[in-house]
Amino acid sequence: GDAAGSWAEAIPAGRKSMPVVLLGPDRGVDRGLVDLGAGELMEEVDQEEIKHYHNAKVMLLPAMLLESCYLLSSQNHMNRLKLQGSEMSYLVVLEYCVKMAYYSTMAHFNGGIVHKNLRAWGPLRGCYTVRYIGWSIAVPNLLTMNNFALAGKISFHDFVVRLFPNLFVTWAYIVASWLGEVTPDPFAGWFLVILSFVAYLAAIWDQIDLILEADPHLRSREFKIGVVVLKEVVFFVYGLVYLFGVANWMSSLAEQVFYTYGDVMLKVSQASVLVVVRNWEDLAELQHALESKVVTGREDMSRLFRRANAPIFVISQKGFVVAWNDHLARVSGIPESEACGKSILALIQDDANENMKHAIESCWSGLSSGVVQVSMRSRIDDSQPVQMLLTLILQRGTDPISTITAIGQDLTELAAMKAMQEQKARFTAVLGHELRSPLHGIMGLSGSMVEVAQEPMQKRQLGMIKGCAARLLDLVTNIMEMAKAEKLEASGGSQITLAPVNIMDIIDEVIGMTEMAVDKSGRFLLREHVIMVNNMCVGNLPMVMGDSYKITQLLYNLVTNAAKFTSSGSIQLSAREDSERSMLEIDVTDTGKGIAPDALKKIFEPFQQEENKNSSGFQGIVGDRRDDTGMGISPDALKKIFEPFQQEENKDSRSFQG
């Protein structure tokens, strides 16, 4: 206790503590090696150093905010485009946040946790523990970005396995360098300082190995290697400054100023450069992918252009052909090598030149050219030009030069089919007129002979001749009407001729024709036990507007169809006026075989008839075993007859109930 004052006097100026060995009376070691200030914090911190920490905070804040805003604003685009630069941006923001955290702590809390640097020679120096804690996070984070830049396209697992040893030795030399400064034991302290430099050399060796392993084809490989080398040079300078501080070759203020602005400017700027490079690579890869898709799309479009089963050609601003597809070469007989370079007007018929010129001018002016029909010259058959329907489309290029693409439809086959249809219509008309005259003659002669015939058998046979002629005339008339309807439909005309019609006269005529009608076997269509009943109310039915021939045709087919399937009973015709709807309702009712409800819905559909397996005498709606060809026209054809009229049909039937 008496020696305490002498110990205090023995402490060199500027030192608050020193190692002391206490000796007992026998001069042996009594308490061992101790330190009056071991592990103690600095009592005073240089305020000049604190000012620089405030500067560092101010410099970091706007950079951190800008990087965070960039990351938030571009996150959706990065995720959608699957850009890897987003991971690098996260790491840079982490780097900013860590540095902002420990420099804010050091600026606002008087340096934070400041231990005494026990390895420094000369005046006492502070060891800023908060900075070492920040370095233990920020430096491995920066190392991760460097390795990520050089790793190339490897899996996450392989990347972590490759990165972990370097992260461990980096963290080890940071912790060892801090412990070397604050450990009281000189031997342990210097051992830790040496260990930190050994770990640093191991980290450098791993980085050299990473550079050697880098893919030779890696994009921006040399630039990335340069960034890694720059990082190691900066860290090496940090190590020299650390040693200069320990050896007192650099003032404490100079050492802390270097660390401060080195962290803010060198390390952070290096991280930002890595992010910029990574984003540039992502954009370059995206551009390459888009260019590849564009090239593929062009190849696909070129293949489509060549192999399309339609005439397609491309012309320049001056009207010269620059592309000519295979279909056009095949139908015109003009190969592409010969067509290219020629004016399109020289390749089409003269009568279509004006239309083509007008269409091209409209297309160049930005107006829709619509559809233009042209006749292309043909080497296959000079007398038969290629008929085409063209649509012109303006194709604007990346430069002022534009082209017009003409996509057409080959009308040659359509024209041939149209000509065939016209020939068929003419043949049908001629045939109908040629057949109707003798048929009228047969009907007239047979009718006259029936009137003068004496024997019943002769009368019946002559009546059968007249009925067969009437049936044949009706068939010929139907054929002519169908041809006429097709012609009117093609020209957009109407098939109906409206005029006042007396329904009573038409029904009388239909009943008379049905009573005289015979099948192909010569037997009367109306069976012996079936009677025709006219339930019309004379004088109560108004005149209607309609086509008398088609109404007669409609009723005749319905009545004869009823006669074929009625073996006994009656066939009744009735009509009544519906004054509320201004319509005339006509009913054809029979007591024949009838139609099942499920089949009733389909009788007006094409090629539909009910199969009646229980009847040995009938096979369907239109035809039985006596008459395989049917009578008149089918129900679906009947529907086509009355569709043009303002009408509606009602069907009601039960099997075996008519």
Solvent accessible surface area in square Angstrom, and as a share of the most:
residue,aa,sasa,rsa
1,G,103,0.99
2,D,149,0.77
3,A,42,0.32
4,A,52,0.40
5,G,42,0.40
6,S,61,0.39
7,W,92,0.32
8,A,63,0.49
9,E,151,0.68
10,A,67,0.52
11,I,34,0.17
12,P,75,0.47
13,A,109,0.85
14,G,56,0.54
15,R,73,0.27
16,K,123,0.52
17,S,4,0.03
18,M,56,0.25
19,P,66,0.41
20,V,20,0.12
21,V,80,0.46
22,L,23,0.11
23,L,97,0.48
24,G,20,0.19
25,P,145,0.91
26,D,121,0.63
27,R,188,0.69
28,G,30,0.29
29,V,105,0.60
30,D,101,0.52
31,R,167,0.61
32,G,23,0.22
33,L,109,0.54
34,V,54,0.31
35,D,32,0.17
36,L,88,0.44
37,G,2,0.02
38,A,38,0.29
39,G,49,0.47
40,E,80,0.36
41,L,94,0.47
42,M,42,0.19
43,E,134,0.60
44,E,140,0.63
45,V,20,0.12
46,D,69,0.36
47,Q,100,0.44
48,E,80,0.36
49,E,6,0.03
50,I,12,0.06
51,K,118,0.50
52,H,43,0.19
53,Y,0,0.00
54,H,64,0.28
55,N,68,0.35
56,A,0,0.00
57,K,37,0.16
58,V,96,0.55
59,M,80,0.36
60,L,1,0.01
61,L,76,0.38
62,P,71,0.45
63,A,32,0.25
64,M,30,0.13
65,L,94,0.47
66,L,133,0.66
67,E,27,0.12
68,S,30,0.19
69,C,78,0.47
70,Y,88,0.33
71,L,12,0.06
72,L,138,0.69
73,S,81,0.52
74,S,19,0.12
75,Q,35,0.16
76,N,110,0.57
77,H,95,0.42
78,M,7,0.03
79,N,88,0.45
80,R,155,0.57
81,L,66,0.33
82,K,176,0.74
83,L,24,0.12
84,Q,68,0.30
85,G,0,0.00
86,S,7,0.04
87,E,86,0.39
88,M,0,0.00
89,S,0,0.00
90,Y,110,0.42
91,L,40,0.20
92,V,0,0.00
93,V,25,0.15
94,L,78,0.39
95,E,1,0.00
96,Y,12,0.05
97,C,56,0.34
98,V,18,0.10
99,K,0,0.00
100,M,27,0.12
101,A,61,0.47
102,Y,8,0.03
103,Y,0,0.00
104,S,27,0.18
105,T,46,0.27
106,M,0,0.00
107,A,6,0.04
108,H,109,0.49
109,F,142,0.59
110,N,74,0.38
111,G,0,0.00
112,G,26,0.25
113,I,81,0.41
114,V,6,0.04
115,H,34,0.15
116,K,10,0.04
117,N,7,0.04
118,L,26,0.13
119,R,11,0.04
120,A,12,0.09
121,W,150,0.53
122,G,44,0.42
123,P,88,0.56
124,L,44,0.22
125,R,10,0.04
126,G,13,0.12
127,C,3,0.02
128,Y,6,0.02
129,T,11,0.06
130,V,17,0.10
131,R,5,0.02
132,Y,20,0.08
133,I,94,0.48
134,G,4,0.03
135,W,21,0.08
136,S,21,0.14
137,I,85,0.43
138,A,1,0.01
139,V,8,0.04
140,P,20,0.13
141,N,12,0.06
142,L,0,0.00
143,L,5,0.02
144,T,23,0.14
145,M,0,0.00
146,N,0,0.00
147,N,2,0.01
148,F,46,0.19
149,A,3,0.02
150,L,4,0.02
151,A,25,0.19
152,G,20,0.19
153,K,165,0.70
154,I,83,0.42
155,S,61,0.39
156,F,162,0.68
157,H,129,0.57
158,D,73,0.38
159,F,22,0.09
160,V,64,0.37
161,V,88,0.51
162,R,56,0.20
163,L,10,0.05
164,F,127,0.53
165,P,70,0.44
166,N,0,0.00
167,L,46,0.23
168,F,119,0.49
169,V,34,0.20
170,T,4,0.02
171,W,122,0.43
172,A,30,0.23
173,Y,30,0.11
174,I,8,0.04
175,V,39,0.23
176,A,7,0.06
177,S,13,0.09
178,W,58,0.20
179,L,61,0.30
180,G,0,0.00
181,E,7,0.03
182,V,18,0.10
183,T,27,0.16
184,P,62,0.39
185,D,62,0.32
186,P,54,0.34
187,F,163,0.68
188,A,32,0.25
189,G,0,0.00
190,W,84,0.30
191,F,113,0.47
192,L,33,0.16
193,V,5,0.03
194,I,107,0.54
195,L,80,0.40
196,S,5,0.03
197,F,54,0.22
198,V,83,0.48
199,A,12,0.10
200,Y,18,0.07
201,L,112,0.55
202,A,45,0.35
203,A,6,0.05
204,I,36,0.18
205,W,180,0.63
206,D,25,0.13
207,Q,2,0.01
208,I,76,0.39
209,D,54,0.28
210,L,9,0.04
211,I,28,0.14
212,L,134,0.67
213,E,101,0.45
214,A,5,0.04
215,D,69,0.36
216,P,105,0.66
217,H,170,0.76
218,L,28,0.14
219,R,94,0.34
220,S,30,0.20
221,R,54,0.20
222,E,130,0.58
223,F,104,0.43
224,K,1,0.00
225,I,29,0.15
226,G,38,0.36
227,V,10,0.06
228,V,1,0.00
229,V,72,0.41
230,L,97,0.48
231,K,2,0.01
232,E,22,0.10
233,V,78,0.45
234,V,14,0.08
235,F,19,0.08
236,F,107,0.44
237,V,55,0.31
238,Y,19,0.07
239,G,15,0.14
240,L,63,0.31
241,V,7,0.04
242,Y,17,0.07
243,L,68,0.34
244,F,72,0.30
245,G,1,0.01
246,V,6,0.03
247,A,18,0.14
248,N,62,0.32
249,W,188,0.66
250,M,48,0.21
251,S,66,0.43
252,S,31,0.20
253,L,61,0.30
254,A,43,0.34
255,E,10,0.04
256,Q,9,0.04
257,V,39,0.22
258,F,58,0.24
259,Y,10,0.04
260,T,0,0.00
261,Y,51,0.20
262,G,4,0.04
263,D,0,0.00
264,V,13,0.07
265,M,106,0.47
266,L,83,0.41
267,K,6,0.02
268,V,7,0.04
269,S,55,0.36
270,Q,11,0.05
271,A,0,0.00
272,S,30,0.20
273,V,60,0.35
274,L,3,0.01
275,V,6,0.03
276,V,97,0.56
277,V,17,0.10
278,R,16,0.06
279,N,20,0.10
280,W,138,0.48
281,E,5,0.02
282,D,6,0.03
283,L,99,0.49
284,A,17,0.13
285,E,68,0.30
286,L,43,0.22
287,Q,107,0.47
288,H,113,0.51
289,A,42,0.32
290,L,94,0.47
291,E,86,0.39
292,S,50,0.32
293,K,142,0.60
294,V,77,0.44
295,V,78,0.45
296,T,70,0.41
297,G,31,0.30
298,R,163,0.59
299,E,92,0.41
300,D,65,0.34
301,M,123,0.55
302,S,56,0.36
303,R,108,0.39
304,L,108,0.54
305,F,31,0.13
306,R,81,0.30
307,R,186,0.68
308,A,18,0.14
309,N,127,0.65
310,A,28,0.22
311,P,0,0.00
312,I,18,0.09
313,F,0,0.00
314,V,22,0.13
315,I,0,0.00
316,S,28,0.18
317,Q,102,0.45
318,K,174,0.74
319,G,9,0.09
320,F,87,0.36
321,V,2,0.01
322,V,76,0.44
323,A,17,0.13
324,W,0,0.00
325,N,0,0.00
326,D,73,0.38
327,H,17,0.07
328,L,0,0.00
329,A,24,0.19
330,R,142,0.52
331,V,33,0.19
332,S,0,0.00
333,G,29,0.28
334,I,9,0.05
335,P,62,0.39
336,E,51,0.23
337,S,101,0.65
338,E,51,0.23
339,A,0,0.00
340,C,45,0.27
341,G,54,0.52
342,K,81,0.34
343,S,36,0.23
344,I,1,0.00
345,L,44,0.22
346,A,61,0.47
347,L,8,0.04
348,I,0,0.00
349,Q,45,0.20
350,D,102,0.53
351,D,120,0.62
352,A,7,0.05
353,N,31,0.16
354,E,123,0.55
355,N,83,0.43
356,M,0,0.00
357,K,86,0.36
358,H,128,0.57
359,A,4,0.03
360,I,19,0.10
361,E,115,0.51
362,S,16,0.10
363,C,6,0.04
364,W,64,0.22
365,S,78,0.50
366,G,54,0.52
367,L,123,0.61
368,S,105,0.68
369,S,21,0.14
370,G,35,0.33
371,V,93,0.54
372,V,12,0.07
373,Q,94,0.42
374,V,2,0.01
375,S,15,0.10
376,M,0,0.00
377,R,87,0.32
378,S,11,0.07
379,R,137,0.50
380,I,118,0.60
381,D,64,0.33
382,D,122,0.63
383,S,97,0.62
384,Q,90,0.40
385,P,26,0.17
386,V,7,0.04
387,Q,41,0.18
388,M,0,0.00
389,L,58,0.29
390,L,0,0.00
391,T,55,0.32
392,L,10,0.05
393,I,70,0.36
394,L,36,0.18
395,Q,82,0.36
396,R,177,0.65
397,G,44,0.42
398,T,148,0.86
399,D,75,0.39
400,P,124,0.78
401,I,118,0.60
402,S,10,0.06
403,T,37,0.21
404,I,0,0.00
405,T,20,0.12
406,A,0,0.00
407,I,77,0.39
408,G,8,0.08
409,Q,102,0.46
410,D,39,0.20
411,L,17,0.09
412,T,37,0.21
413,E,131,0.59
414,L,99,0.49
415,A,40,0.31
416,A,58,0.45
417,M,117,0.52
418,K,133,0.57
419,A,46,0.36
420,M,130,0.58
421,Q,92,0.41
422,E,83,0.37
423,Q,107,0.48
424,K,96,0.41
425,A,30,0.23
426,R,142,0.52
427,F,131,0.54
428,T,18,0.11
429,A,42,0.32
430,V,90,0.52
431,L,72,0.36
432,G,3,0.03
433,H,113,0.51
434,E,112,0.50
435,L,66,0.33
436,R,80,0.29
437,S,79,0.51
438,P,68,0.43
439,L,7,0.03
440,H,96,0.43
441,G,35,0.34
442,I,76,0.39
443,M,42,0.19
444,G,42,0.41
445,L,123,0.61
446,S,4,0.03
447,G,15,0.14
448,S,63,0.41
449,M,99,0.44
450,V,38,0.22
451,E,143,0.64
452,V,107,0.61
453,A,14,0.11
454,Q,157,0.70
455,E,99,0.44
456,P,109,0.69
457,M,114,0.51
458,Q,85,0.38
459,K,80,0.34
460,R,113,0.41
461,Q,93,0.41
462,L,21,0.10
463,G,2,0.02
464,M,42,0.19
465,I,84,0.42
466,K,74,0.31
467,G,5,0.04
468,C,57,0.34
469,A,6,0.04
470,A,26,0.20
471,R,47,0.17
472,L,82,0.41
473,L,24,0.12
474,D,23,0.12
475,L,88,0.44
476,V,7,0.04
477,T,13,0.07
478,N,4,0.02
479,I,76,0.38
480,M,30,0.13
481,E,43,0.19
482,M,121,0.54
483,A,17,0.13
484,K,110,0.46
485,A,21,0.17
486,E,79,0.36
487,K,142,0.60
488,L,42,0.21
489,E,127,0.57
490,A,94,0.73
491,S,87,0.56
492,G,67,0.64
493,G,39,0.38
494,S,82,0.53
495,Q,63,0.28
496,I,30,0.15
497,T,94,0.55
498,L,106,0.53
499,A,45,0.35
500,P,90,0.57
501,V,5,0.03
502,N,59,0.30
503,I,5,0.02
504,M,30,0.13
505,D,87,0.45
506,I,10,0.05
507,I,0,0.00
508,D,75,0.39
509,E,92,0.41
510,V,0,0.00
511,I,21,0.11
512,G,33,0.31
513,M,58,0.26
514,T,0,0.00
515,E,82,0.37
516,M,84,0.38
517,A,3,0.02
518,V,0,0.00
519,D,0,0.00
520,K,115,0.49
521,S,70,0.45
522,G,9,0.09
523,R,108,0.39
524,F,63,0.26
525,L,1,0.01
526,L,27,0.14
527,R,46,0.17
528,E,158,0.71
529,H,133,0.60
530,V,7,0.04
531,I,109,0.55
532,M,28,0.13
533,V,41,0.24
534,N,61,0.31
535,N,63,0.32
536,M,16,0.07
537,C,66,0.40
538,V,127,0.73
539,G,74,0.71
540,N,105,0.54
541,L,32,0.16
542,P,53,0.33
543,M,114,0.51
544,V,36,0.21
545,M,123,0.55
546,G,1,0.01
547,D,19,0.10
548,S,60,0.38
549,Y,77,0.29
550,K,18,0.08
551,I,25,0.13
552,T,20,0.11
553,Q,10,0.04
554,L,31,0.15
555,L,6,0.03
556,Y,10,0.04
557,N,2,0.01
558,L,61,0.30
559,V,0,0.00
560,T,0,0.00
561,N,35,0.18
562,A,7,0.06
563,A,0,0.00
564,K,1,0.00
565,F,24,0.10
566,T,0,0.00
567,S,58,0.38
568,S,61,0.40
569,G,36,0.34
570,S,15,0.10
571,I,0,0.00
572,Q,68,0.30
573,L,0,0.00
574,S,27,0.18
575,A,8,0.06
576,R,129,0.47
577,E,91,0.41
578,D,38,0.20
579,S,85,0.55
580,E,166,0.75
581,R,121,0.44
582,S,101,0.65
583,M,57,0.25
584,L,32,0.16
585,E,53,0.24
586,I,49,0.25
587,D,42,0.22
588,V,43,0.25
589,T,76,0.44
590,D,34,0.18
591,T,73,0.42
592,G,8,0.08
593,K,47,0.20
594,G,19,0.18
595,I,30,0.15
596,A,24,0.18
597,P,78,0.49
598,D,104,0.54
599,A,19,0.14
600,L,23,0.12
601,K,159,0.68
602,K,101,0.43
603,I,21,0.11
604,F,30,0.13
605,E,81,0.36
606,P,74,0.47
607,F,202,0.84
608,Q,77,0.34
609,Q,82,0.37
610,E,36,0.16
611,E,121,0.54
612,N,34,0.17
613,K,187,0.79
614,N,126,0.65
615,S,17,0.11
616,S,89,0.58
617,G,33,0.31
618,F,19,0.08
619,Q,91,0.40
620,G,8,0.07
621,I,14,0.07
622,V,43,0.25
623,G,8,0.08
624,D,1,0.01
625,R,153,0.56
626,R,46,0.17
627,D,2,0.01
628,D,99,0.51
629,T,108,0.63
630,G,8,0.08
631,M,10,0.04
632,G,37,0.35
633,I,31,0.16
634,S,42,0.27
635,P,14,0.09
636,D,26,0.14
637,A,27,0.21
638,L,7,0.03
639,K,65,0.28
640,K,135,0.57
641,I,19,0.10
642,F,17,0.07
643,E,94,0.42
644,P,68,0.43
645,F,37,0.16
646,Q,179,0.80
647,Q,65,0.29
648,E,92,0.41
649,E,63,0.28
650,N,127,0.65
651,K,76,0.32
652,D,118,0.61
653,S,11,0.07
654,R,122,0.44
655,S,47,0.30
656,F,110,0.46
657,Q,133,0.59
658,G,21,0.21
